[in-house]
């Protein structure tokens, strides 16, 4: 057995243990009862430690040294690089620092749930300070190991090969037009008659059946996956055992439906990964911006379009046994593309969402660089909201306490949301070129060729190339803001939808 | 850290990984979609191998040698013995034999599902022969390690410290009266008017709510557990995260209800184990006969009684919105205690069930001893059915192909079912002595003192004592057949129920 094969076998075992963790994580959110949470935390920790021990086994470095890269093909070489990246992330940080951050983040996340409810920033502050202190330390040692900046070392955890310079290039351009776009969208919206608001209640069971039928239409394989309920919707499980969740509101059917379509985009990516590379780093999805591009492709590029609403409207009417002017495709689209200067990221529309991401990216970069302390976060947050969105949060609950990311130790994640939106727009332009009748296909519910194109151009490449290389193959160039800007302007500044 | 603490820490990790496996196993039966089974098998195997590697780490023997037992208290000493027992079971068998049996059993179990459906004994025969050959080999090497007989080494896997001699003593006595008891029960039954048969359909949702309310009445904690559906009902999960399953039949509400009560007995045992010994061998349930005694205590000693039916009948009538003479406690009890000379163990009544167990115990003992080969199994089975139950199975599906145990490699399990029934009866006699108003409590639905007694006398002792020691503390003597015989005679030979 060659050194490469030895490493590959070891990562296969690690991958399978991670798969066990993925199902347990879904269970914890969708099935487990609250009284079992403390016991489950112990199980999760034991599994995580076991995986970490395997990843950092003392002889791993030797095996990496012994690999002869010459006989390896391109995928194997990418796999070797992926294995080395995971190993470096795991070994760069001393075990006591890993443990300290894990415990601090766990305590801080737990406190955050109470603090947000009680609008109590001061109660969270010391715990969040400790998380930031330890995260800075982790960023510093990882930066040394990877030869990059501290923030980039954190970004790399979610966006392999991502860099602040790349993010800055994209986001600086975004900032030049976003405030004007939001203002223009609101003006254009004010000139149009307000959409009619359908009134519920919309029975959960009917919503569930509708969501499942849409998932099925998009190609979700229910023989290898499920749709359940959790407080925060997600796409979990494994490529061969997909666990989607959503959350139903009896007064608003669109929220669960669009959420389900979004998660289905994530699920299709996972399902389209090459089965022959299961459990190997090269066989996994290529970072969070590309992942988010797939969910946003389905949600924003496909579903929030007139063509899709023409496909969906009759099914929605049938699902709830309703009819009338509020149920036309045009009205449903108008409802689904309303723009509001709001406080909450997860409730934000497509147009204002990137402003929320810009703010968080700037703040977390400043925090990791040491230019912003937790004590100054509320002020900086509110100032940023005024500058980017022209609104001031009425309290911390709707301000700097709204996201779980920082309290749970996730710094470097936020930019991937908007990079994903940009990626989706750029992919859509290329798909339009090879599929001129795309809208007709969407309206007919013929999603198979669309998903097949995504599979061929994104999913099946897994981590064999970088995100920009994948995008260059699919669209002729690395990620830029052009297509995204044009998409937003076309949808939100013109009177009619594209 | 002492050697004992080191071992204890290692078993804690092993215990937590086993907990992960327990939730995954429930998921596989109750949640996972069929298309994910192959991928899940890989995950299960990776987790099992990881646990086995930790259990058989090369330095474990040294740590056992280094333990100074003097400062250990009784529970710690029992824990040490339990750790050693698990370690011996894991290390006694060479890795290639473990793997060979695991693969043979997996293939045989898979073939069995088809073979049973198609009544095709010949199709299973070679695979079952291989399982038996390898199981004999495992039994032989474990017998050498434990210093016992091969069959006892297998029995010990399910019934720690169990022995053929002990089983023989109990079962020989059982055989002296069981055929007469069955004949007498059928005669007594023939003299009574036939019970009235309630007709369905009984909606699943109403059955589920009824079952949950009964579980709640018995003290099942739904804040740390669930009730779901699976093809074969079981009590899974962990003591802190209990996962019960049942199976509903629209034509027969009693089957799911009694099954749920049975599994609740198992769950109460697990829930009553001492939390301070979680994940340690001494903190786990003391073998399968004691476990089955707890499910059968709830099902047979409590639920199939007139007192319980008086408690349950109004709730059952309300659940299904029914009334009439077929819904009296007396008629429901008569339905729940009918005796039939049937072919199928899992459908058997309380009175004929032990005959099925006697047959299987004799056959598996002969197979492990080398006195019976697979080719001769169908003949021996049918002969045994005639001798013990006076019926001849019409085919292999209802004969020697009915159980999953042997095809999946489980030899040495069967006797624990009936030892559990005997144990339950013996416990009941002692509980009657300290709780003379037990029937009144049951009729009032006041189960708390009953479960508290079981917890104090069985659950909370976990594996700190042997099954017979636990029984001696609770009932004044080790397990014997007296109470069981009296219970069966009183319930099935007299005109009225006790």
Interface residues (C-beta under 8 A of the other chain):
Chain A: X13 X16 X17 X19 X20 X23 X24 X27 X31 X32 X33 X34 X35 X36 X38 X39 X40 X42 X43 X45 X46 X47 X49 X50 X221 X222 X223 X224 X225 X226 X238 X240 X241 X278
Chain B: X13 X16 X17 X19 X20 X23 X24 X27 X31 X32 X33 X34 X35 X36 X38 X39 X40 X42 X43 X45 X46 X47 X49 X50 X221 X222 X223 X224 X225 X226 X238 X240 X241 X278
